[in-house]
Amino acid sequence: MDRFSCSSLFVLYQKVGLNLISPEEVLQAIYPRISSGDIDLAKEMVPLVDGISSLIQEWEDIHASGGMHLALASCCAPLPGDSVCAVLDASNICTIHRSECPKLATKEESSFPVMWNLDKQDVYPHLLNAHLLLVVDPRLEATAGIVPLAEAHGSVLERMNVVMRKDRFAEIQMDLKVPSWEKLRELVEIMQKRSGFFHAARAIFPLIEGEVL
């Protein structure tokens, strides 16, 4: 158990996130206590992060048990492959930020590095549901043809909402089915380079219920 003698839970999360301790080792260490009834797993579940999505149980089980909830930060909208850090808050919600996200500077004490577990992407098909938030100048021709551009990259539009703002810019929210993370990244990079696109954020579902993009 010496390897698990950490000064805080955050140190343990960090070791697991960096693959210094495997989830299997932690389970083996705590299983005798679980079997004897010393631990109520639903209340005291240790939220292990091996990559971004490999926990003691899958997302649905964690969410239902009252254990750790996993969310992607809407402020920086990380995508698989980005360098990321996790922040655990008092509500037991683990939010994933891109490493360069400015908000991490205010959460340094509760953040720890994690890595994407891309080997398990086939277990998480919900990652192919994407949300785009665009802020555009509708007067410019470059902002036209957004849907054909998305379709040209293999995406299928499921919902789009356009709101005209008082500052003459328009906010466009799009829910898409995307064929791959790489295609979504490529689509966003093209949009960000276009004249008239002042903001192009991207996020991957699922998000915590009630979180605003």
N, C-alpha and C positions, 0 to 999 in steps of 0.2 A: 504493500500500500504506500511505500515511500514515494513512488512516482506520482501519487495522487495527493501528496501533502502540499497543497497550494495555499497561498495566503488569502485567497478569495475565490469566489466562483468565477470571476472574470479571468483570473489566471488559468483556471481549468479550461474555460471556454477557449482561451487563447491557445493553450497547448493542443487542444483537440482540433481547432481551426487550422493550426500549422502542421497537423498530422504527427505531432510529437507523442500523442496518446491516441489510440484508435477507439472508436465507439464500442467495438467489441470488447476491448480490455476493460473499459469502464463498466459495461454490463456484467462482465464476469466478476468484477470486484464487488458490485453491489447486489448481485443476484442472491447470495445467501441471505442477506437482510430482507430482500423482497420476499423470498420463500418463507422466511420465519414470521412474516407479518410485521417486521419492525418498520417497514417503509410503506406508506400509502403512495403507490406509484403515480396515481392520478394527481395527488397534491404536491408531491416532492420530486417530480420528474426532472432529471437533469437534462437541460436542453443542449444536446450535443450537435455541433456543426462540423461535419466533415465535408468540405466544400460548402456550398451554400444551402443545399437542400437535403443532405443526408442527416437525419435526426435519429433518435432512438426508434421512433416510429415515423411513418409517412405523414405528410401534411394533414391529411384528413383526420388521422387518429390523434395527432397532437391537438388539433383545433377542437375536436370533440371532447377531449379529456380534461380541458382546462389547463393544459401544460403550456409550453411556449408557442406563441403565435409568430409566424414569419411574414414579413411584409417587405416590399421594395419601396425605397424612399421616392416620393413624388418630386422632391426638390431637384434630384440629379438623375433619376430614372436609370439605374444601372442595367446593363445588358450582359448576358453571359460572355465572358472573355474580358470584361473590364476588371481592373484592379479594384477590389472592394474591401470594405470594413463593415463590421456589424456593430450595432448599438443596442444594448438591452436596457429597457426602461423599467420603471417601477411596476408597470402593468403586465410585465412578463412578455412584452412584445419585442421581438428581435427585428430591427429594421436594417436593411442592407443599403449602404451608401457607396457611391464611388469614392475611391481613396482620396481624390482631390476635392471632394465636396466641401465647401466652406463651412457648412454646419458641423462638420466633424471637429473643428477646432474648439467648439463649445461643449463637446461631449467626449473629450479625450479620456477622462477617467473611466467611462463606461463603454468604451469602444475596444474592439479586438479584431485582428485581421482574420479573414476567412478566404477560402479559395473556391471557385466554381468546381463542382463535381460533374464535369461534362460527360463522364462515362455513363452517368445515370440519366441522361436527358430523355431517353426513350420511356422512362418510368413517369415522366412529368409532362404529358402531352399538353397540359393547360398553358405551358410556356409559349405555345404557338398562337395564343390569343394576345393581341397587342392593342395598346391605346396610344394614339398620337394626339398631342395638343400643339396646335400651330397658331402663331400670331402673325398675321400677314397684312400687307397693304393691298386691299382689294382693287385699287386703282391701276395697279401694274399688271401688264399682261402675263408676266412671269408667274403670277399666282394662280393663273387659270390652268385648267387641266390637271388638277391635283389627283383626282380619281384615276384618270388614265395613267398617270405616272405610277401610282401605287399598283395598279393592275399590271403594268408592264414589268413590275418586279415580282409578279406571282402572287400578289396579295388579293384577298377578296374582301370588299367593303361590306360590313354588316350594319353599321350605323354611322351617320354623320350629322353633326349639329353645328350650325353657323350662327354666331352671335356678333352683331355689330356693336362696337364699343363707342363711347362718347369721344374718344381721341382719334376717330376715323379709322382705326385699325379693326380688324376682324379676328375673332377667335374661332378656330375650327377644331372640333373634337371628332376624332375618327376611331371607331372600333374596327379592327382588321383581323382577318385570319392570315397569318404569314407562314410561308413554307419553311423558313429557317431563321435563326437569329442573324445569320450573316446577311440575308436579304433585307431584313429590317434595318440593320445597321447601315447598309448601303443606301437604302431609300432615305433614311434620315440625313445622312451625309450629303446627298444630292440636294435635298430640300434646304439644308442649312447654307449651302453655297449659292442658292438662287437669290437674285435681287428681289426684295419685297418680302422675304421670309426673315422675320426678326427673332423668331424663337421656334424651335422644333424640339420638343421634349418627347421622350419615349419611355414607356413603362411596360412591364409584363405582368399579366394577371397570374395568380390571384393576389389581390390586395386585401388588407384587413377591412372588414365591413365598416362602412362609414368613412373611410379615408377619402379625401378629396384630392383629385389630381390637379 
